[in-house]
């Protein structure tokens, strides 16, 4: 029982760290929103899923937006590294989401 409480406390601490990290991130012009959830991957290992909502103008012209695509690629790479640096067993999956 104590292990379960300890795991819950660790998960809450990690969730707080990720929330703070994402709140302080300067989003590239191609992204209008960011959210995350803690879950598991397809084999049951801990995972953090980060969802980046694409800007409507970027999404509509994705193929022609070479510079913004590169900016987004660099942002995703930096973000993944920062999530790893938090030091947790949660593997980061960063997904792009079409605007509503």
Phi and psi restraints in degrees (value plus and minus 20) as a CYANA .aco file:
   2 UNK   PHI     -83.4   -43.4
   2 UNK   PSI     -55.8   -15.8
   3 UNK   PHI     -82.5   -42.5
   3 UNK   PSI     -60.8   -20.8
   4 UNK   PHI     -82.7   -42.7
   4 UNK   PSI     -62.8   -22.8
   5 UNK   PHI     -85.3   -45.3
   5 UNK   PSI     -60.2   -20.2
   6 UNK   PHI     -83.6   -43.6
   6 UNK   PSI     -63.6   -23.6
   7 UNK   PHI     -83.1   -43.1
   7 UNK   PSI     -60.0   -20.0
   8 UNK   PHI     -84.0   -44.0
   8 UNK   PSI     -61.1   -21.1
   9 UNK   PHI     -85.4   -45.4
   9 UNK   PSI     -60.7   -20.7
  10 UNK   PHI     -83.8   -43.8
  10 UNK   PSI     -62.1   -22.1
  11 UNK   PHI     -83.4   -43.4
  11 UNK   PSI     -63.0   -23.0
  12 UNK   PHI     -83.4   -43.4
  12 UNK   PSI     -60.7   -20.7
  13 UNK   PHI     -84.3   -44.3
  13 UNK   PSI     -62.6   -22.6
  14 UNK   PHI     -86.2   -46.2
  14 UNK   PSI     -62.0   -22.0
  15 UNK   PHI     -79.6   -39.6
  15 UNK   PSI     -61.0   -21.0
  16 UNK   PHI     -82.9   -42.9
  16 UNK   PSI     -63.2   -23.2
  17 UNK   PHI     -82.2   -42.2
  17 UNK   PSI     -63.4   -23.4
  18 UNK   PHI     -86.0   -46.0
  18 UNK   PSI     -63.0   -23.0
  19 UNK   PHI     -79.0   -39.0
  19 UNK   PSI     -64.8   -24.8
  20 UNK   PHI     -84.7   -44.7
  20 UNK   PSI     -62.9   -22.9
  21 UNK   PHI     -78.0   -38.0
  21 UNK   PSI     -69.8   -29.8
  22 UNK   PHI     -89.1   -49.1
  22 UNK   PSI     -54.3   -14.3
  23 UNK   PHI     -85.0   -45.0
  23 UNK   PSI     -48.4    -8.4
  24 UNK   PHI    -114.0   -74.0
  24 UNK   PSI     -21.3    18.7
  25 UNK   PHI     -98.3   -58.3
  25 UNK   PSI     114.7   154.7
  26 UNK   PHI    -107.0   -67.0
  26 UNK   PSI      96.7   136.7
  27 UNK   PHI     -97.7   -57.7
  27 UNK   PSI     122.1   162.1
  28 UNK   PHI     -87.8   -47.8
  28 UNK   PSI     143.5   183.5
  29 UNK   PHI     -83.0   -43.0
  29 UNK   PSI     -37.7     2.3
  30 UNK   PHI    -102.4   -62.4
  30 UNK   PSI     -26.7    13.3
  31 UNK   PHI    -139.7   -99.7
  31 UNK   PSI     113.0   153.0
  32 UNK   PHI    -127.2   -87.2
  32 UNK   PSI     -34.6     5.4
  33 UNK   PHI    -179.1  -139.1
  33 UNK   PSI     139.1   179.1
  34 UNK   PHI    -165.4  -125.4
  34 UNK   PSI     116.8   156.8
  35 UNK   PHI    -167.8  -127.8
  35 UNK   PSI     147.0   187.0
  36 UNK   PHI    -167.2  -127.2
  36 UNK   PSI     145.1   185.1
  37 UNK   PHI    -168.3  -128.3
  37 UNK   PSI     124.9   164.9
  38 UNK   PHI    -112.7   -72.7
  38 UNK   PSI     115.9   155.9
  39 UNK   PHI    -179.3  -139.3
  39 UNK   PSI    -173.2  -133.2
  40 UNK   PHI    -148.5  -108.5
  40 UNK   PSI     139.7   179.7
  41 UNK   PHI    -106.9   -66.9
  41 UNK   PSI    -189.7  -149.7
  42 UNK   PHI     -86.6   -46.6
  42 UNK   PSI     -36.0     4.0
  43 UNK   PHI    -128.8   -88.8
  43 UNK   PSI     -14.7    25.3
  44 UNK   PHI      74.1   114.1
  44 UNK   PSI     -15.2    24.8
  45 UNK   PHI     -99.8   -59.8
  45 UNK   PSI     131.9   171.9
  46 UNK   PHI     -79.9   -39.9
  46 UNK   PSI     118.8   158.8
  47 UNK   PHI    -163.3  -123.3
  47 UNK   PSI     126.5   166.5
  48 UNK   PHI    -134.5   -94.5
  48 UNK   PSI     104.1   144.1
  49 UNK   PHI    -123.0   -83.0
  49 UNK   PSI     104.0   144.0
  50 UNK   PHI    -130.2   -90.2
  50 UNK   PSI     108.7   148.7
  51 UNK   PHI    -131.9   -91.9
  51 UNK   PSI     101.6   141.6
  52 UNK   PHI    -126.0   -86.0
  52 UNK   PSI      97.7   137.7
  53 UNK   PHI    -105.1   -65.1
  53 UNK   PSI     102.3   142.3
  54 UNK   PHI     -91.6   -51.6
  54 UNK   PSI     123.7   163.7
  55 UNK   PHI     -86.0   -46.0
  55 UNK   PSI     118.7   158.7
  56 UNK   PHI     -75.1   -35.1
  56 UNK   PSI     -62.4   -22.4
  57 UNK   PHI     -87.0   -47.0
  57 UNK   PSI     -55.1   -15.1
  58 UNK   PHI     -90.0   -50.0
  58 UNK   PSI     -65.2   -25.2
  59 UNK   PHI     -81.1   -41.1
  59 UNK   PSI     -62.0   -22.0
  60 UNK   PHI     -87.8   -47.8
  60 UNK   PSI     -46.6    -6.6
  61 UNK   PHI    -140.3  -100.3
  61 UNK   PSI      10.1    50.1
  62 UNK   PHI     -71.3   -31.3
  62 UNK   PSI     -65.6   -25.6
  63 UNK   PHI     -83.7   -43.7
  63 UNK   PSI     -50.8   -10.8
  64 UNK   PHI    -112.5   -72.5
  64 UNK   PSI     -30.5     9.5
  65 UNK   PHI    -109.9   -69.9
  65 UNK   PSI      40.3    80.3
  66 UNK   PHI     -77.5   -37.5
  66 UNK   PSI     -68.8   -28.8
  67 UNK   PHI     -85.2   -45.2
  67 UNK   PSI     -63.5   -23.5
  68 UNK   PHI     -88.8   -48.8
  68 UNK   PSI     -53.6   -13.6
  69 UNK   PHI     -83.9   -43.9
  69 UNK   PSI     -61.0   -21.0
  70 UNK   PHI     -86.7   -46.7
  70 UNK   PSI     -61.5   -21.5
  71 UNK   PHI     -79.2   -39.2
  71 UNK   PSI     -62.2   -22.2
  72 UNK   PHI     -85.6   -45.6
  72 UNK   PSI     -60.9   -20.9
  73 UNK   PHI     -80.9   -40.9
  73 UNK   PSI     -65.4   -25.4
  74 UNK   PHI     -83.6   -43.6
  74 UNK   PSI     -61.4   -21.4
  75 UNK   PHI     -81.2   -41.2
  75 UNK   PSI     -66.7   -26.7
  76 UNK   PHI     -81.7   -41.7
  76 UNK   PSI     -60.8   -20.8
  77 UNK   PHI     -84.0   -44.0
  77 UNK   PSI     -66.2   -26.2
  78 UNK   PHI     -82.9   -42.9
  78 UNK   PSI     -62.2   -22.2
  79 UNK   PHI     -83.7   -43.7
  79 UNK   PSI     -64.3   -24.3
  80 UNK   PHI     -79.2   -39.2
  80 UNK   PSI     -63.5   -23.5
  81 UNK   PHI     -82.9   -42.9
  81 UNK   PSI     -63.3   -23.3
  82 UNK   PHI     -83.6   -43.6
  82 UNK   PSI     -57.7   -17.7
  83 UNK   PHI     -86.4   -46.4
  83 UNK   PSI     -62.2   -22.2
  84 UNK   PHI     -81.0   -41.0
  84 UNK   PSI     -58.4   -18.4
  85 UNK   PHI     -86.0   -46.0
  85 UNK   PSI     -39.8     0.2
  86 UNK   PHI     -82.7   -42.7
  86 UNK   PSI     -46.9    -6.9
  87 UNK   PHI      60.9   100.9
  87 UNK   PSI      48.4    88.4
  88 UNK   PHI    -163.6  -123.6
  88 UNK   PSI     140.5   180.5
  89 UNK   PHI     -97.2   -57.2
  89 UNK   PSI     -21.0    19.0
  90 UNK   PHI     -98.1   -58.1
  90 UNK   PSI     100.6   140.6
  91 UNK   PHI    -103.2   -63.2
  91 UNK   PSI     112.0   152.0
  92 UNK   PHI    -104.8   -64.8
  92 UNK   PSI     109.2   149.2
  93 UNK   PHI    -135.7   -95.7
  93 UNK   PSI     101.0   141.0
  94 UNK   PHI    -132.1   -92.1
  94 UNK   PSI      99.6   139.6
  95 UNK   PHI    -138.8   -98.8
  95 UNK   PSI     126.6   166.6
  96 UNK   PHI    -113.7   -73.7
  96 UNK   PSI     119.5   159.5
  97 UNK   PHI    -143.2  -103.2
  97 UNK   PSI     111.5   151.5
  98 UNK   PHI     -86.0   -46.0
  98 UNK   PSI     126.0   166.0
  99 UNK   PHI     -85.9   -45.9
  99 UNK   PSI     132.9   172.9
